[in-house]
Amino acid sequence: MGSTLEFWRMQYRTRRYLEHLNEDELVKRFKDLLANITALTEADDMFKIGLQPITEGGGYWAELGTHILEECVLREYEYPAPFAYKLSDSQIPKHKWPGLQKAQQAFKLMNLKEGSFLVKFGKYEYLRPTLDTGLVRIMPASYYDDPSLNSAIRDSELEVSIFGLPSETKIEAICGKTGESKVLIEPIGNIKYTRQSSTNYYAYCLASAYSPRLFGDFEADCCLIIKNPCQFVELLMLEFYKKYPDFSASSESVHYFDPLNAKSANLDVFFSKHFRYSYQKEYRIIWLPPKAIMALEPVFLELGSLSSFCEIISLV
């Protein structure tokens, strides 16, 4: 492992992409890393906080963490600066969330194959009606930027941003009359590139894998296991279409990107998210209006009983 760490350190020095982050931004990136490199591990009938195995993506986060620490070396920070007393609000797994062991046993009994199901985490009072009558609430994308939501849920779903390094960005002043380049401008910091949706839209978010930590992250006491995702998505789209036939629907897994190491061509406002949420493994269904509109109200659909292919796991 020592030679690997040394390689990552030297690799970072050839492209110092964290150089222009201020101290708060560097700490924030480290917290984003912690959210993903930490995991719940099961041992002795209890859950503990551990690290993602190298074979399950942990190597990627370890590499990024090494880059952060190397940037601290280059800035001549003295340990534990700049992180001292600034990590208490990190989105790490809540290993003492009540009922996790009960939920884990219930999920194991289902004996489901990875990738064959979807999961909706939430409150029992809402997901029980979803199972019994198919009652589903679909929110506008703008809802998720509500300050009252916790940090695992809150995000700006109407835009995505990445940053270009000064050394990799070309800025030209163009003559308004001739259209010719007048001068090249050398940036003094990272260049922010933002792609925005021209309209609000509807989004229904699920997880594509079962993870006990998501109960605590989403402050949930229940989850709905959807054993036939194709049937569920088809029902949801059909019922939505009955109410709003002019909307266009699509669904797929969310793509997570590193804002300092991403290409703008790969960004999709509707299915791209900052890598701080990567551990959530989100799958989403969206509906786009026929014309741009920002004011959208929640939509309630009733799909009928889902008990033939769905099952609830409750912590209470």
Sequence and secondary structure as in RCSB ss.txt:
>XXXX:A:sequence
MGSTLEFWRMQYRTRRYLEHLNEDELVKRFKDLLANITALTEADDMFKIGLQPITEGGGYWAELGTHILEECVLR
EYEYPAPFAYKLSDSQIPKHKWPGLQKAQQAFKLMNLKEGSFLVKFGKYEYLRPTLDTGLVRIMPASYYDDPSLN
SAIRDSELEVSIFGLPSETKIEAICGKTGESKVLIEPIGNIKYTRQSSTNYYAYCLASAYSPRLFGDFEADCCLI
IKNPCQFVELLMLEFYKKYPDFSASSESVHYFDPLNAKSANLDVFFSKHFRYSYQKEYRIIWLPPKAIMALEPVF
LELGSLSSFCEIISLV
>XXXX:A:secstr
 HHHHHHHHHHHHHS TTTT  HHHHHHHHHHHHHHHEEEEEETTEEEEEE  GGGTHHHHHHHHHHHHHHHHHT
T  TTTTTTT  TT     TT TTHHHHHHHHHHH   TTS EEEEE HHHHHHHHHH EEEEEEGGGGG TTS 
TTT   TTEEEEEE GGG  EEEE TTT  EEEEE  SS EEEEEE SS  EEEEEESS  THHHHHTT SEEEE
ES HHHHHHHHHHHHHHH TT EEEEEE EEE TTS  GGG  TTTEEEGGGGGG EEEEEEE SS  S    EE
EE    TTTEEEEE  
